Amino acid sequence: MEAPTQPDLSDLLNEVSADAKQFWHAQRDYTILVASEKVAKVGRSMVGGVMALALVSITVLMLSLAAAYRIGELLESIALGFLCVGGAYLVLLALFFLLWKTLLGDKVQLGLINALHDND
């Protein structure tokens, strides 16, 4: 009977090294895939948000011009109409900043963080 031959240690180490390299490359590729998926989700959301913002902005601009002219007709001064609409926007801006500092800022930040770490 022949005695079983012992595997060569260098062959075993080379095989383990090759397996480790393949595992590392697979992990790297998986990480890149997950990161690119998250970036794509954020990009899709941003594009949709930018398009919605553009359409809302155009609508608000047109309604503001119409309101300014209408208020100007009622006050018999177009300049006063634009002044009233501009003052209303300043009041809305002040309210927005007040709400942003107290309530909205942290919630939006947390929502963005959660969107980046969503596991679905």
The first five atom37 places (N, CA, C, CB, O) and aatype in JSON, in Angstrom:
{
  "aatype": [12, 6, 0, 14, 16, 5, 14, 3, 10, 15, 3, 10, 10, 2, 6, 19, 15, 0, 3, 0, 11, 5, 13, 17, 8, 0, 5, 1, 3, 18, 16, 9, 10, 19, 0, 15, 6, 11, 19, 0, 11, 19, 7, 1, 15, 12, 19, 7, 7, 19, 12, 0, 10, 0, 10, 19, 15, 9, 16, 19, 10, 12, 10, 15, 10, 0, 0, 0, 18, 1, 9, 7, 6, 10, 10, 6, 15, 9, 0, 10, 7, 13, 10, 4, 19, 7, 7, 0, 18, 10, 19, 10, 10, 0, 10, 13, 13, 10, 10, 17, 11, 16, 10, 10, 7, 3, 11, 19, 5, 10, 7, 10, 9, 2, 0, 10, 8, 3, 2, 3],
  "atom_mask": [
    [1, 1, 1, 1, 1],
    [1, 1, 1, 1, 1],
    [1, 1, 1, 1, 1],
    [1, 1, 1, 1, 1],
    [1, 1, 1, 1, 1],
    [1, 1, 1, 1, 1],
    [1, 1, 1, 1, 1],
    [1, 1, 1, 1, 1],
    [1, 1, 1, 1, 1],
    [1, 1, 1, 1, 1],
    [1, 1, 1, 1, 1],
    [1, 1, 1, 1, 1],
    [1, 1, 1, 1, 1],
    [1, 1, 1, 1, 1],
    [1, 1, 1, 1, 1],
    [1, 1, 1, 1, 1],
    [1, 1, 1, 1, 1],
    [1, 1, 1, 1, 1],
    [1, 1, 1, 1, 1],
    [1, 1, 1, 1, 1],
    [1, 1, 1, 1, 1],
    [1, 1, 1, 1, 1],
    [1, 1, 1, 1, 1],
    [1, 1, 1, 1, 1],
    [1, 1, 1, 1, 1],
    [1, 1, 1, 1, 1],
    [1, 1, 1, 1, 1],
    [1, 1, 1, 1, 1],
    [1, 1, 1, 1, 1],
    [1, 1, 1, 1, 1],
    [1, 1, 1, 1, 1],
    [1, 1, 1, 1, 1],
    [1, 1, 1, 1, 1],
    [1, 1, 1, 1, 1],
    [1, 1, 1, 1, 1],
    [1, 1, 1, 1, 1],
    [1, 1, 1, 1, 1],
    [1, 1, 1, 1, 1],
    [1, 1, 1, 1, 1],
    [1, 1, 1, 1, 1],
    [1, 1, 1, 1, 1],
    [1, 1, 1, 1, 1],
    [1, 1, 1, 0, 1],
    [1, 1, 1, 1, 1],
    [1, 1, 1, 1, 1],
    [1, 1, 1, 1, 1],
    [1, 1, 1, 1, 1],
    [1, 1, 1, 0, 1],
    [1, 1, 1, 0, 1],
    [1, 1, 1, 1, 1],
    [1, 1, 1, 1, 1],
    [1, 1, 1, 1, 1],
    [1, 1, 1, 1, 1],
    [1, 1, 1, 1, 1],
    [1, 1, 1, 1, 1],
    [1, 1, 1, 1, 1],
    [1, 1, 1, 1, 1],
    [1, 1, 1, 1, 1],
    [1, 1, 1, 1, 1],
    [1, 1, 1, 1, 1],
    [1, 1, 1, 1, 1],
    [1, 1, 1, 1, 1],
    [1, 1, 1, 1, 1],
    [1, 1, 1, 1, 1],
    [1, 1, 1, 1, 1],
    [1, 1, 1, 1, 1],
    [1, 1, 1, 1, 1],
    [1, 1, 1, 1, 1],
    [1, 1, 1, 1, 1],
    [1, 1, 1, 1, 1],
    [1, 1, 1, 1, 1],
    [1, 1, 1, 0, 1],
    [1, 1, 1, 1, 1],
    [1, 1, 1, 1, 1],
    [1, 1, 1, 1, 1],
    [1, 1, 1, 1, 1],
    [1, 1, 1, 1, 1],
    [1, 1, 1, 1, 1],
    [1, 1, 1, 1, 1],
    [1, 1, 1, 1, 1],
    [1, 1, 1, 0, 1],
    [1, 1, 1, 1, 1],
    [1, 1, 1, 1, 1],
    [1, 1, 1, 1, 1],
    [1, 1, 1, 1, 1],
    [1, 1, 1, 0, 1],
    [1, 1, 1, 0, 1],
    [1, 1, 1, 1, 1],
    [1, 1, 1, 1, 1],
    [1, 1, 1, 1, 1],
    [1, 1, 1, 1, 1],
    [1, 1, 1, 1, 1],
    [1, 1, 1, 1, 1],
    [1, 1, 1, 1, 1],
    [1, 1, 1, 1, 1],
    [1, 1, 1, 1, 1],
    [1, 1, 1, 1, 1],
    [1, 1, 1, 1, 1],
    [1, 1, 1, 1, 1],
    [1, 1, 1, 1, 1],
    [1, 1, 1, 1, 1],
    [1, 1, 1, 1, 1],
    [1, 1, 1, 1, 1],
    [1, 1, 1, 1, 1],
    [1, 1, 1, 0, 1],
    [1, 1, 1, 1, 1],
    [1, 1, 1, 1, 1],
    [1, 1, 1, 1, 1],
    [1, 1, 1, 1, 1],
    [1, 1, 1, 1, 1],
    [1, 1, 1, 0, 1],
    [1, 1, 1, 1, 1],
    [1, 1, 1, 1, 1],
    [1, 1, 1, 1, 1],
    [1, 1, 1, 1, 1],
    [1, 1, 1, 1, 1],
    [1, 1, 1, 1, 1],
    [1, 1, 1, 1, 1],
    [1, 1, 1, 1, 1],
    [1, 1, 1, 1, 1]
  ],
  "atom_positions": [
    [[0.81, -1.19, 0.0], [0.0, 0.0, 0.0], [0.86, 1.25, 0.0], [-0.93, 0.0, 1.19], [1.9, 1.36, 0.65]],
    [[0.36, 2.16, -0.75], [1.08, 3.41, -0.85], [0.57, 4.39, 0.19], [0.96, 3.99, -2.26], [-0.64, 4.48, 0.42]],
    [[1.46, 5.12, 0.81], [1.06, 6.12, 1.8], [0.54, 7.36, 1.06], [2.26, 6.5, 2.74], [1.1, 7.77, 0.04]],
    [[-0.55, 7.95, 1.6], [-1.05, 9.16, 0.93], [-0.02, 10.27, 0.96], [-2.36, 9.64, 1.58], [0.69, 10.45, 1.96]],
    [[0.07, 10.99, -0.11], [1.05, 12.07, -0.19], [0.5, 13.3, 0.51], [1.42, 12.38, -1.66], [-0.68, 13.63, 0.4]],
    [[1.35, 13.95, 1.19], [0.98, 15.18, 1.88], [0.93, 16.32, 0.86], [1.99, 15.51, 3.03], [1.79, 16.42, -0.01]],
    [[-0.1, 17.19, 0.98], [-0.14, 18.31, 0.04], [1.02, 19.27, 0.31], [-1.49, 19.06, 0.15], [1.47, 19.44, 1.44]],
    [[1.45, 19.85, -0.73], [2.56, 20.79, -0.62], [2.02, 22.08, 0.02], [3.2, 21.08, -2.02], [0.99, 22.6, -0.4]],
    [[2.72, 22.58, 1.03], [2.28, 23.77, 1.76], [2.26, 25.01, 0.87], [3.18, 24.01, 2.97], [1.38, 25.86, 1.02]],
    [[3.19, 25.12, -0.03], [3.22, 26.28, -0.92], [2.01, 26.29, -1.86], [4.52, 26.3, -1.73], [1.46, 27.35, -2.17]],
    [[1.6, 25.11, -2.32], [0.41, 25.02, -3.17], [-0.83, 25.45, -2.39], [0.23, 23.59, -3.71], [-1.69, 26.16, -2.9]],
    [[-0.92, 24.99, -1.14], [-2.05, 25.35, -0.3], [-2.1, 26.85, -0.05], [-1.98, 24.61, 1.03], [-3.16, 27.47, -0.14]],
    [[-0.95, 27.45, 0.26], [-0.9, 28.89, 0.49], [-1.23, 29.68, -0.77], [0.48, 29.3, 1.0], [-1.89, 30.71, -0.7]],
    [[-0.78, 29.22, -1.91], [-1.11, 29.89, -3.17], [-2.6, 29.83, -3.45], [-0.32, 29.25, -4.34], [-3.2, 30.8, -3.92]],
    [[-3.2, 28.68, -3.16], [-4.63, 28.52, -3.37], [-5.44, 29.42, -2.44], [-5.03, 27.06, -3.17], [-6.4, 30.06, -2.86]],
    [[-5.03, 29.47, -1.16], [-5.71, 30.34, -0.19], [-5.54, 31.79, -0.6], [-5.16, 30.11, 1.24], [-6.48, 32.58, -0.5]],
    [[-4.35, 32.15, -1.05], [-4.1, 33.52, -1.48], [-4.97, 33.89, -2.69], [-2.61, 33.7, -1.83], [-5.52, 34.99, -2.75]],
    [[-5.1, 32.99, -3.63], [-5.94, 33.25, -4.8], [-7.4, 33.38, -4.41], [-5.78, 32.13, -5.84], [-8.11, 34.25, -4.92]],
    [[-7.85, 32.51, -3.49], [-9.24, 32.62, -3.0], [-9.48, 33.94, -2.28], [-9.57, 31.45, -2.06], [-10.53, 34.57, -2.46]],
    [[-8.52, 34.37, -1.48], [-8.66, 35.63, -0.76], [-8.72, 36.81, -1.72], [-7.48, 35.83, 0.23], [-9.51, 37.74, -1.52]],
    [[-7.91, 36.77, -2.77], [-7.94, 37.85, -3.77], [-9.3, 37.88, -4.49], [-6.8, 37.66, -4.8], [-9.86, 38.95, -4.72]],
    [[-9.8, 36.7, -4.84], [-11.11, 36.65, -5.51], [-12.21, 37.17, -4.59], [-11.43, 35.21, -5.95], [-13.1, 37.89, -5.04]],
    [[-12.14, 36.82, -3.31], [-13.13, 37.31, -2.35], [-13.04, 38.82, -2.22], [-12.92, 36.64, -0.98], [-14.07, 39.5, -2.18]],
    [[-11.83, 39.36, -2.14], [-11.65, 40.8, -2.01], [-12.21, 41.51, -3.24], [-10.16, 41.13, -1.83], [-12.87, 42.55, -3.11]],
    [[-11.95, 40.98, -4.43], [-12.48, 41.6, -5.65], [-14.0, 41.52, -5.69], [-11.88, 40.91, -6.9], [-14.66, 42.47, -6.12]],
    [[-14.57, 40.41, -5.24], [-16.03, 40.29, -5.2], [-16.63, 41.28, -4.22], [-16.44, 38.85, -4.83], [-17.66, 41.89, -4.51]],
    [[-16.01, 41.44, -3.06], [-16.51, 42.41, -2.07], [-16.42, 43.83, -2.6], [-15.71, 42.28, -0.75], [-17.33, 44.64, -2.39]],
    [[-15.31, 44.14, -3.28], [-15.14, 45.48, -3.86], [-16.22, 45.75, -4.91], [-13.75, 45.62, -4.5], [-16.82, 46.82, -4.92]],
    [[-16.47, 44.77, -5.77], [-17.5, 44.93, -6.8], [-18.88, 45.08, -6.18], [-17.48, 43.73, -7.75], [-19.69, 45.88, -6.65]],
    [[-19.16, 44.33, -5.13], [-20.45, 44.43, -4.45], [-20.62, 45.82, -3.81], [-20.59, 43.34, -3.37], [-21.69, 46.42, -3.91]],
    [[-19.57, 46.31, -3.17], [-19.63, 47.64, -2.55], [-19.86, 48.72, -3.6], [-18.34, 47.93, -1.77], [-20.65, 49.64, -3.39]],
    [[-19.18, 48.61, -4.72], [-19.36, 49.58, -5.81], [-20.79, 49.51, -6.34], [-18.36, 49.32, -6.95], [-21.4, 50.54, -6.62]],
    [[-21.33, 48.3, -6.47], [-22.7, 48.13, -6.95], [-23.7, 48.77, -5.99], [-23.02, 46.64, -7.12], [-24.61, 49.47, -6.43]],
    [[-23.54, 48.54, -4.69], [-24.46, 49.1, -3.7], [-24.36, 50.62, -3.7], [-24.16, 48.54, -2.3], [-25.38, 51.31, -3.66]],
    [[-23.14, 51.16, -3.74], [-22.95, 52.6, -3.74], [-23.55, 53.23, -5.0], [-21.46, 52.95, -3.64], [-24.2, 54.28, -4.92]],
    [[-23.35, 52.61, -6.15], [-23.89, 53.18, -7.39], [-25.41, 53.12, -7.39], [-23.32, 52.45, -8.61], [-26.06, 54.0, -7.95]],
    [[-25.99, 52.08, -6.78], [-27.45, 52.0, -6.68], [-28.0, 53.14, -5.82], [-27.88, 50.64, -6.1], [-29.01, 53.75, -6.16]],
    [[-27.34, 53.42, -4.71], [-27.78, 54.51, -3.84], [-27.63, 55.86, -4.53], [-26.99, 54.5, -2.53], [-28.51, 56.72, -4.41]],
    [[-26.53, 56.05, -5.25], [-26.32, 57.3, -5.98], [-27.38, 57.45, -7.07], [-24.9, 57.35, -6.59], [-27.87, 58.56, -7.3]],
    [[-27.72, 56.36, -7.74], [-28.75, 56.42, -8.78], [-30.11, 56.78, -8.19], [-28.83, 55.07, -9.53], [-30.86, 57.55, -8.78]],
    [[-30.43, 56.23, -7.01], [-31.69, 56.57, -6.36], [-31.74, 58.05, -6.0], [-31.91, 55.71, -5.11], [-32.74, 58.73, -6.23]],
    [[-30.65, 58.54, -5.43], [-30.59, 59.96, -5.06], [-30.67, 60.83, -6.31], [-29.28, 60.27, -4.27], [-31.37, 61.84, -6.32]],
    [[-29.97, 60.43, -7.36], [-30.01, 61.2, -8.61], [-31.4, 61.23, -9.22], [0.0, 0.0, 0.0], [-31.84, 62.27, -9.7]],
    [[-32.09, 60.08, -9.2], [-33.45, 60.04, -9.72], [-34.36, 60.95, -8.93], [-33.99, 58.61, -9.7], [-35.18, 61.67, -9.5]],
    [[-34.22, 60.93, -7.62], [-35.04, 61.8, -6.79], [-34.72, 63.27, -7.04], [-34.83, 61.46, -5.31], [-35.61, 64.12, -7.07]],
    [[-33.44, 63.56, -7.22], [-33.05, 64.95, -7.46], [-33.58, 65.46, -8.79], [-31.53, 65.09, -7.42], [-34.06, 66.59, -8.88]],
    [[-33.51, 64.64, -9.82], [-34.01, 65.07, -11.13], [-35.52, 65.33, -11.06], [-33.7, 64.0, -12.21], [-36.0, 66.33, -11.58]],
    [[-36.24, 64.43, -10.41], [-37.68, 64.64, -10.24], [-37.97, 65.88, -9.44], [0.0, 0.0, 0.0], [-38.89, 66.63, -9.77]],
    [[-37.2, 66.1, -8.39], [-37.38, 67.29, -7.56], [-37.07, 68.57, -8.31], [0.0, 0.0, 0.0], [-37.78, 69.57, -8.16]],
    [[-36.02, 68.55, -9.1], [-35.65, 69.75, -9.87], [-36.72, 70.06, -10.91], [-34.27, 69.55, -10.56], [-37.07, 71.22, -11.12]],
    [[-37.24, 69.02, -11.57], [-38.29, 69.26, -12.56], [-39.55, 69.81, -11.89], [-38.62, 67.95, -13.32], [-40.16, 70.75, -12.4]],
    [[-39.94, 69.24, -10.76], [-41.12, 69.73, -10.05], [-40.88, 71.16, -9.57], [-41.45, 68.81, -8.85], [-41.78, 72.0, -9.66]],
    [[-39.69, 71.43, -9.07], [-39.37, 72.79, -8.61], [-39.43, 73.79, -9.76], [-37.98, 72.82, -7.96], [-39.93, 74.91, -9.59]],
    [[-38.93, 73.4, -10.93], [-38.97, 74.31, -12.08], [-40.41, 74.62, -12.48], [-38.21, 73.69, -13.27], [-40.75, 75.77, -12.75]],
    [[-41.26, 73.59, -12.52], [-42.66, 73.82, -12.91], [-43.4, 74.65, -11.86], [-43.37, 72.48, -13.11], [-44.19, 75.54, -12.21]],
    [[-43.16, 74.36, -10.6], [-43.8, 75.15, -9.54], [-43.3, 76.59, -9.59], [-43.53, 74.53, -8.14], [-44.08, 77.52, -9.4]],
    [[-42.02, 76.78, -9.83], [-41.46, 78.13, -9.88], [-42.07, 78.96, -11.01], [-39.94, 78.07, -10.06], [-42.4, 80.13, -10.83]],
    [[-42.22, 78.34, -12.17], [-42.82, 79.05, -13.31], [-44.27, 79.4, -12.99], [-42.75, 78.19, -14.6], [-44.73, 80.5, -13.29]],
    [[-44.99, 78.46, -12.37], [-46.39, 78.71, -12.01], [-46.49, 79.85, -11.0], [-47.03, 77.44, -11.44], [-47.33, 80.74, -11.15]],
    [[-45.65, 79.81, -9.98], [-45.67, 80.87, -8.95], [-45.3, 82.21, -9.57], [-44.71, 80.52, -7.79], [-45.88, 83.24, -9.21]],
    [[-44.35, 82.23, -10.48], [-43.96, 83.46, -11.14], [-45.13, 84.06, -11.92], [-42.78, 83.21, -12.08], [-45.4, 85.26, -11.83]],
    [[-45.8, 83.24, -12.68], [-46.94, 83.73, -13.46], [-48.08, 84.22, -12.56], [-47.46, 82.63, -14.41], [-48.69, 85.27, -12.81]],
    [[-48.37, 83.46, -11.52], [-49.43, 83.88, -10.58], [-49.03, 85.15, -9.84], [-49.73, 82.75, -9.57], [-49.88, 86.0, -9.56]],
    [[-47.76, 85.29, -9.53], [-47.29, 86.51, -8.85], [-47.42, 87.74, -9.75], [-45.84, 86.34, -8.42], [-47.84, 88.81, -9.3]],
    [[-47.06, 87.56, -11.01], [-47.22, 88.69, -11.95], [-48.69, 89.08, -12.09], [-46.62, 88.34, -13.33], [-49.04, 90.26, -12.09]],
    [[-49.54, 88.07, -12.22], [-50.97, 88.35, -12.33], [-51.49, 89.04, -11.08], [-51.76, 87.06, -12.59], [-52.26, 90.0, -11.17]],
    [[-51.07, 88.57, -9.9], [-51.51, 89.18, -8.66], [-51.0, 90.61, -8.53], [-51.05, 88.35, -7.46], [-51.73, 91.5, -8.1]],
    [[-49.76, 90.83, -8.9], [-49.18, 92.17, -8.81], [-49.94, 93.14, -9.72], [-47.68, 92.15, -9.19], [-50.24, 94.26, -9.32]],
    [[-50.23, 92.72, -10.94], [-50.99, 93.6, -11.84], [-52.41, 93.83, -11.32], [-51.03, 93.01, -13.25], [-52.93, 94.95, -11.42]],
    [[-53.03, 92.8, -10.79], [-54.41, 92.96, -10.28], [-54.44, 93.88, -9.07], [-55.01, 91.58, -9.92], [-55.29, 94.77, -8.98]],
    [[-53.5, 93.67, -8.12], [-53.44, 94.55, -6.96], [-53.1, 95.97, -7.4], [-52.4, 94.05, -5.93], [-53.62, 96.94, -6.85]],
    [[-52.22, 96.08, -8.39], [-51.87, 97.4, -8.92], [-53.07, 98.11, -9.52], [0.0, 0.0, 0.0], [-53.22, 99.32, -9.36]],
    [[-53.93, 97.37, -10.22], [-55.15, 97.99, -10.76], [-56.08, 98.46, -9.64], [-55.9, 96.98, -11.67], [-56.66, 99.54, -9.72]],
    [[-56.2, 97.64, -8.6], [-57.06, 98.01, -7.48], [-56.52, 99.23, -6.73], [-57.22, 96.84, -6.52], [-57.3, 100.07, -6.27]],
    [[-55.21, 99.33, -6.59], [-54.6, 100.47, -5.89], [-54.28, 101.62, -6.83], [-53.32, 100.02, -5.18], [-53.78, 102.66, -6.4]],
    [[-54.56, 101.44, -8.1], [-54.31, 102.43, -9.15], [-52.84, 102.79, -9.29], [-55.11, 103.68, -8.87], [-52.48, 103.91, -9.66]],
    [[-51.97, 101.8, -8.97], [-50.53, 101.98, -9.15], [-49.91, 100.59, -9.3], [-49.88, 102.77, -7.93], [-49.91, 99.79, -8.37]],
    [[-49.38, 100.33, -10.49], [-48.77, 99.02, -10.74], [-47.58, 98.81, -9.82], [-48.34, 98.91, -12.23], [-47.33, 97.7, -9.36]],
    [[-46.83, 99.88, -9.54], [-45.66, 99.76, -8.66], [-46.08, 99.31, -7.26], [-44.91, 101.1, -8.59], [-45.4, 98.49, -6.65]],
    [[-47.19, 99.85, -6.76], [-47.68, 99.43, -5.44], [-48.12, 97.97, -5.46], [-48.84, 100.33, -4.99], [-47.96, 97.26, -4.47]],
    [[-48.66, 97.51, -6.55], [-49.04, 96.1, -6.68], [-47.83, 95.19, -6.57], [0.0, 0.0, 0.0], [-47.87, 94.19, -5.86]],
    [[-46.76, 95.54, -7.29], [-45.54, 94.75, -7.2], [-44.91, 94.85, -5.82], [-44.54, 95.19, -8.27], [-44.35, 93.87, -5.32]],
    [[-45.0, 96.02, -5.19], [-44.49, 96.19, -3.83], [-45.24, 95.3, -2.84], [-44.61, 97.66, -3.41], [-44.62, 94.69, -1.97]],
    [[-46.54, 95.21, -2.97], [-47.34, 94.36, -2.08], [-46.99, 92.88, -2.25], [-48.84, 94.58, -2.34], [-46.83, 92.15, -1.27]],
    [[-46.86, 92.45, -3.49], [-46.51, 91.05, -3.74], [-45.09, 90.76, -3.24], [-46.63, 90.71, -5.26], [-44.85, 89.72, -2.64]],
    [[-44.18, 91.66, -3.48], [-42.81, 91.5, -2.98], [-42.77, 91.46, -1.46], [0.0, 0.0, 0.0], [-42.04, 90.67, -0.88]],
    [[-43.56, 92.32, -0.8], [-43.63, 92.31, 0.67], [-44.21, 91.0, 1.19], [0.0, 0.0, 0.0], [-43.75, 90.47, 2.2]],
    [[-45.19, 90.47, 0.49], [-45.77, 89.19, 0.89], [-44.72, 88.08, 0.79], [-47.0, 88.84, 0.02], [-44.66, 87.2, 1.65]],
    [[-43.89, 88.12, -0.25], [-42.83, 87.12, -0.37], [-41.78, 87.27, 0.72], [-42.17, 87.21, -1.74], [-41.24, 86.27, 1.19]],
    [[-41.49, 88.5, 1.13], [-40.54, 88.7, 2.23], [-41.09, 88.11, 3.53], [-40.23, 90.2, 2.41], [-40.34, 87.52, 4.31]],
    [[-42.39, 88.29, 3.78], [-43.01, 87.71, 4.97], [-42.95, 86.18, 4.9], [-44.48, 88.2, 5.11], [-42.64, 85.52, 5.9]],
    [[-43.25, 85.61, 3.73], [-43.16, 84.15, 3.57], [-41.73, 83.65, 3.76], [-43.67, 83.75, 2.19], [-41.52, 82.58, 4.34]],
    [[-40.76, 84.4, 3.28], [-39.36, 84.02, 3.45], [-38.97, 84.03, 4.92], [-38.45, 84.96, 2.66], [-38.29, 83.11, 5.39]],
    [[-39.39, 85.05, 5.65], [-39.09, 85.11, 7.09], [-39.74, 83.94, 7.83], [-39.58, 86.45, 7.68], [-39.12, 83.35, 8.7]],
    [[-40.99, 83.6, 7.48], [-41.65, 82.46, 8.1], [-40.93, 81.14, 7.78], [-43.11, 82.38, 7.65], [-40.79, 80.28, 8.64]],
    [[-40.5, 81.01, 6.54], [-39.78, 79.81, 6.14], [-38.49, 79.65, 6.95], [-39.45, 79.85, 4.64], [-38.22, 78.57, 7.48]],
    [[-37.7, 80.72, 7.05], [-36.45, 80.62, 7.81], [-36.7, 80.33, 9.28], [-35.64, 81.9, 7.68], [-35.95, 79.58, 9.9]],
    [[-37.75, 80.9, 9.83], [-38.11, 80.62, 11.22], [-38.47, 79.15, 11.4], [-39.27, 81.51, 11.67], [-38.01, 78.51, 12.35]],
    [[-39.28, 78.61, 10.5], [-39.65, 77.2, 10.58], [-38.46, 76.28, 10.28], [-40.79, 76.9, 9.6], [-38.35, 75.21, 10.88]],
    [[-37.6, 76.7, 9.38], [-36.45, 75.87, 9.02], [-35.51, 75.71, 10.22], [-35.69, 76.49, 7.83], [-35.02, 74.62, 10.5]],
    [[-35.28, 76.82, 10.92], [-34.37, 76.77, 12.07], [-34.97, 75.97, 13.23], [-34.03, 78.18, 12.53], [-34.23, 75.33, 13.97]],
    [[-36.28, 76.01, 13.38], [-36.89, 75.37, 14.55], [-37.4, 73.96, 14.27], [-38.01, 76.21, 15.05], [-37.21, 73.08, 15.11]],
    [[-38.03, 73.7, 13.13], [-38.69, 72.43, 12.9], [-38.18, 71.65, 11.7], [-40.14, 72.66, 12.75], [-37.88, 70.46, 11.82]],
    [[-38.08, 72.29, 10.57], [-37.89, 71.57, 9.31], [-36.47, 71.12, 9.02], [-38.35, 72.43, 8.2], [-36.28, 70.05, 8.44]],
    [[-35.48, 71.89, 9.38], [-34.09, 71.6, 9.0], [-33.62, 70.23, 9.42], [0.0, 0.0, 0.0], [-33.09, 69.48, 8.61]],
    [[-33.82, 69.89, 10.7], [-33.38, 68.58, 11.19], [-34.16, 67.44, 10.57], [-33.5, 68.52, 12.71], [-33.6, 66.38, 10.3]],
    [[-35.46, 67.64, 10.33], [-36.27, 66.58, 9.73], [-35.83, 66.3, 8.29], [-37.75, 66.96, 9.76], [-35.78, 65.14, 7.88]],
    [[-35.53, 67.33, 7.55], [-35.08, 67.15, 6.16], [-33.72, 66.45, 6.14], [-34.99, 68.51, 5.42], [-33.49, 65.55, 5.34]],
    [[-32.82, 66.87, 7.02], [-31.5, 66.24, 7.1], [-31.62, 64.77, 7.46], [-30.62, 66.97, 8.14], [-30.95, 63.92, 6.86]],
    [[-32.46, 64.45, 8.43], [-32.67, 63.06, 8.82], [-33.29, 62.25, 7.68], [-33.55, 62.99, 10.07], [-32.94, 61.09, 7.47]],
    [[-34.22, 62.87, 6.95], [-34.83, 62.18, 5.81], [-33.82, 61.87, 4.73], [0.0, 0.0, 0.0], [-33.87, 60.79, 4.13]],
    [[-32.9, 62.78, 4.47], [-31.86, 62.52, 3.46], [-30.91, 61.42, 3.91], [-31.07, 63.8, 3.17], [-30.51, 60.58, 3.11]],
    [[-30.56, 61.43, 5.17], [-29.69, 60.38, 5.7], [-30.37, 59.02, 5.61], [-29.29, 60.68, 7.15], [-29.76, 58.04, 5.21]],
    [[-31.65, 58.98, 5.99], [-32.41, 57.72, 5.91], [-32.55, 57.24, 4.48], [-33.79, 57.88, 6.53], [-32.52, 56.04, 4.22]],
    [[-32.71, 58.16, 3.54], [-32.82, 57.78, 2.14], [-31.53, 57.15, 1.62], [-33.19, 58.99, 1.28], [-31.57, 56.23, 0.8]],
    [[-30.4, 57.63, 2.1], [-29.13, 57.06, 1.67], [-28.86, 55.69, 2.3], [-28.0, 58.0, 2.02], [-28.14, 54.87, 1.72]],
    [[-29.44, 55.44, 3.48], [-29.2, 54.18, 4.17], [-30.38, 53.25, 4.11], [-28.84, 54.44, 5.59], [-30.47, 52.33, 4.92]],
    [[-31.27, 53.46, 3.17], [-32.46, 52.6, 3.02], [-32.01, 51.24, 2.52], [-33.5, 53.24, 2.04], [-31.17, 51.15, 1.62]],
    [[-32.56, 50.18, 3.09], [-32.11, 48.83, 2.75], [-33.05, 48.07, 1.83], [-31.91, 48.04, 3.99], [-32.88, 46.86, 1.67]],
    [[-34.04, 48.7, 1.22], [-34.96, 47.95, 0.38], [-34.52, 47.8, -1.03], [-36.28, 48.58, 0.38], [-35.21, 47.18, -1.84]]
  ]
}
